Each structure stands twice: as structure tokens, then as C-alpha cells.
Amino acid sequence: MKKNMFDGKKIIITGGSSGVGKILAQRLIKKGARLALVARDEKKLLSVKKEISEIASAGQAVALFTCDVADTSAVEKTFKRIAEELGTPDLLINSAGILREGYFENQKIETFREVMDINFFGTLHCIQSVLPYFKNNGGGRIVNICSVAGLMGVFGYSAYCASKHALTGLTGSLRTELKYQNIIFHIVYPPEFDSPMVDEINTYRSEENRMIAKTIPKLSADKVADDIIKGIEKNQYEIIPGIATRLAVRSEKLLPSIGRAVVDFKISRVYNKSLEN
């Protein structure tokens, strides 16, 4: 029988109160993990804990920690508490993130700082805080949930793409630097998937962005979570959920000019339609 690599492992999940972070928590508790869920909304965390406790085995820990990952000091204190209450962590999943959409000329600088503070610096703070525990324990794993927007430019996502491209660069550098300290990295490039973030921008997103979003089929959060777990089990560095997503990423890497031409064609249709009206 194949050994379950998550059984008994102490796993930190940021953004664990909703979206794919919440589903990963549900999947991992079934695999015998002990969880530390980190998020800003205590009410949502309590609701998730109630759901997970119903499927947890006797003795499995599900600890909650309210924290804003954009706050360096708060993250350090939170990770210290996690180590004290749960023990030295084995795996960190950075799932906390926000999404903003809009025309670049209408975006305030505060929006760029907000997105970078959570999507990039929030992840950076968590990695910095967990590293001492991993090193003392002889190693560990870090999963950074990025986006296909971290590999290409997307209309209306100037702030979001900037944060995710930065995360791609950071993860690639740390993979090389920390590999020989037995600290393993995974980076996840999902397309849009069912989540509160996507539900929110659907209420205001631009027509151009809506058109581009249809290029890669939207996935369910369950599918993304399942592919993340499979990718970790297979020790994949790049985890790309969905066949269509993998084809789009491969095309972007091998033939980027074709990808740009497709995007430009789609955007031109929106502009021409607006001119006709």
C-alpha cells in the first residue's frame, strides 16, 4: 500500500478560510494531516473549523490563527505560536491572495501596493518566518499558489500580474538557493477557478478582461485542489491544473508571439464592437 506523505504532518495553510485554501484543508485533514489555518477573518475560520472537525479523525488538530500576512511582525508572532501549539511545521501552503481588475490608467497606486503587500510580500513574510523551523527540522516543503497571470500579461490585471510575476521570480530563486538545505518548493499556476475572489470581480470586470478570461476554461476549486495535492505527491516543481491550462502555458513558453496575436485579436473585437455602438 502506498504511503500517505501527509499523514501526521503539520501543515500551515494561509488563506485557509475560503477558496482553494479551504478545500485543501478539507482534503489534507482526510489524509491525516494536522492543520494550522491562517486568515484575516476569524468568523470564516471558525466556520471552516466546524466543517473540518466533522471529517477529522480523533486526535487530529485543526488550529486557527487570525493574521494579516501583509504584516511582517504579525506573521512572525503567528508562526511562533503555531510552532508552540502544533509543533515544528513540515509544510507551508501560501494560498492567501487578492485580485483586483481595472484599466491601468484608472488604478490608484494604493491598489498596486495593496495587491503586492498580500500576494507577494505576504508570501515572502510567511516563507521568512517558516524557514528557521524548517532548517532546525532538517527540511520542509513550501507551496506557493500563483496563477497563469504570473506567466503572461492579462488585460486589466496590471497589479495582479505584477504581483504574480514577482512571485514566480521569487519562487524560482528560492528553489535553487534552498534545495540543498532540503527545502522543497512547488509553484502552482491555476487559471481562474470558482472562488470568492472571482465572484467579486465578476460584478465589475471590464469587457476586455471578461473576453480574455474565456480563453482558458474556468476550473472548479475542487479540481485545482486535487491537482495541487497530486503535484506535491509527484514532487512536481510547476503544478498546472487542467489540461487546457497546461496547453496554454506550453504555448506561451514556446510560441509567445501566437499568444499575443490571439489576445490582440480578442481585444480588437471588443474595441470594434464599442465603436459600432
N, C-alpha and C positions, 0 to 999 in steps of 0.2 A: 504493500500500500504506500502510495506517495506521501511523503512527509509534508505536513502543512507548515509553511515557513512563517506564518503569522501567529501560530498557537503560542500563547503565553507572552507574546511580545508587547512591549509598552509603546504605544503609538500616539503621537501628538497630531491632531488634525486642526489646522486653523480654518476659519470659515466653516466650522463643523455644525453650525446651527441650521443650514439651509443648502439647497442646491446639491451639487455633486459631493460636497464635503459631508453632508448629512447621509447621503446614500452610501458613501464609502464607509462611514461609521457603522451603518446597518450591516454591510457586507462583512466587515472585519470583525465585528463582535460575534458573528456566526462562525468565524474561523478561529475563535478562541483568544482574540487579542484583548488587551487591557487598554482602555482609551482615555485620553485627555483631550476633551473638546474645548477649543478656544474660539470665542467670538465676542462681538461687542454687545449683543442683545441677550441679556440674561433670561428674559421671558422665553425667547425662542430656544435657548439652550435647555431650559427646564423641560420644555415640551419634547425636545428631541430625546432627552434622557429618559423620559417616561416611556416613549415609544421603544427605545433600545432596551430598556430594562425588561420589557416584556419578552424579548427574544434572547436575552443574555442567560448564560448558564450560571449556576450557583458559584459565587466567589469571584465572578468577573467584575472588574472595576470599570465604572464609567464616571470619570471625574470632570467637573465643569469649571471653566476658568474664564471670567469676563475680562477681556483685554482688547485694547485698540493696538493692532500690530504696528501702526504708524508711530507709536510712542516707544522709543528705544528703552527707556527706563522701565516702563510698564512691562515690556516683553521680557526683559532680564529678570524682573521680580517674579513674573508668572512662571517662567521656565524653572526658576529655583524652587518655587512651590510645587511644581509638577514633579520634579526630581525627589523632593522631600516626601510627597504624598504617595506617588506611584512607584518611585524608584528610577534609576537611570534609564532614559528613553532609548529605544532601539531604532525607531523610525519617525521621521518628521514629514508630514504631508502639508505643503503650503498651498491651501485652497482659497484663502481669503483674497478677495478682489472686488473691484467695482468697474462698471462700464458706463462711459459717457459718449454720446454721439451728437454731432452737430458740425456745421460748416466752420472751418478753421477761423475765418475772419470774425465769427461771432463768439468764439470760445474765449473766455476770460483766462488770464494767466493763473488765477486761483484754481480753475478746473484742472489745468495741467499739473499743478502742484499736488492737488488732492489725489489724482489718479496715480501719479508717481509715488506719492507717500505711502499708499496702500499696496498697489500692485508690485512695485519694485522695492522701495525701502522697507515696506512691511515684511516682505520675504527675506530681504537682507538681514533685518533685525533678528528674525527667527533663526536664520542659519548661524549668525554670530553667537546667539545665545545658546544654541544646542551643541555647538562644536566642542566646548570644553568637556561636556558629559560624554560625547561620542569618543573623544580622544582618550579619556580616562578609562573608557569601557573597551577600548581596542577596536572601535569602528562603529559604523551605523549607516543608515540609508536616509536620503533626502529626496523627496518627490516634489518638484516644482510644477504646478499646474499653470501652463502658459496658455497659448492659443495659436491658431493658424495666423492670427494677426501679428504674431511675433516673428513671422517668416516673410510676410509680404505687406504692402501698403493697402489699406482699405479706406475707401471714401467715407468721410465723416468720423473716422476713428483716429484722428491725428494724435490725441492724447493717449488713447488706449494702445495704439500701435507702438508709440514711443516707449511706453512702459513695458510692453511685452517684448519688444526688440531688445531692450536693456536687460530683461530677464534671461533672454536667450544667450546673450553675451556673457552675463554673469555665470550662468549655469555651466556653459562650455568651459570657461576659465577654471571654475572650481572643480569640475570633473577631472581636469588634468592635474591640478595642483594638489588635490586631496586624495587621489586614487591610491597612492602608495601609503596612505595612513589608514587604509581600509574603510574609507568613507565613500560610499557609492551614490551616484546621482542618477536620477531619472528626470526627464523633462517631457511634459505632456502637451500635445498640440491638438486640442479638440476644435471642431468647428463650432458654430452656435448650437446650443442644446437647450432643452427645456429647463428654465431656471428663473428665479425671481428677477435677476438682472435683465434677462432678455424680455421678460414680460413687461418690465418697466420701460425699456427703450422702445418697445413696440407701440407705446402710447404717444411717442413724439418723433420717432426717427424720420430722417429725410427720405424722400422717394428714391434718390440715388443709392443711398445705403441699403434700402429695402430691396432694390433690384440686385445689388451685388450679393446680398445675403442669400439670395436664391441660387447662387452659383454652386454652392455645396449644400446638399440636403441637411436640414437640421436633424440632430440626433436626440434621442431621449437621454436624460441624465443617467438612467439605469445602464444604457449601453456604454456610455462614457466611463462610468464607474467600473463596470465589468472589464472593459478593455484596459483600464489602468491597473487593476489587480493582476490580470493576465500578463501585462507588460512587466510588472515588478517580478512576478514569479519566473518569467523568462529572462530576467536580468537585462531587459532592453533599455538602452540609454534614451532613445527617442521613442515615445509611445504616441501613436497617431490613431485615435479611434475612428473607425468607419472606413470602408473600402474607398468611397468617393473622396474622402479627405486625404487618404494616402496617395491616390492618383493625382489630386490637385497639388499636393506638396511636391511630389516627384516631378510633375510638370513644371512647377515654379522653379525648382532647382536646376533642371536640365534645359528647359526652354523658357526662360523668363519673359522673353520678348512676346511669345504667344499669349502668355497670361496677361501681359499688359495690353495687348491688342484686344483680347476678349473683354477686359474691363472697360477699355475706352469705348468699345462698340456699345456696350450696355449703357454706359453713362450718356453717350451721344443720343441714344433713343429717348432717354428721359428729357434731355435738353430740347430735342426736336419736338417732342410732344408738348412741352411747355410753350414753345414758340407758336405751335399751331393753335393753342388755346388763347 
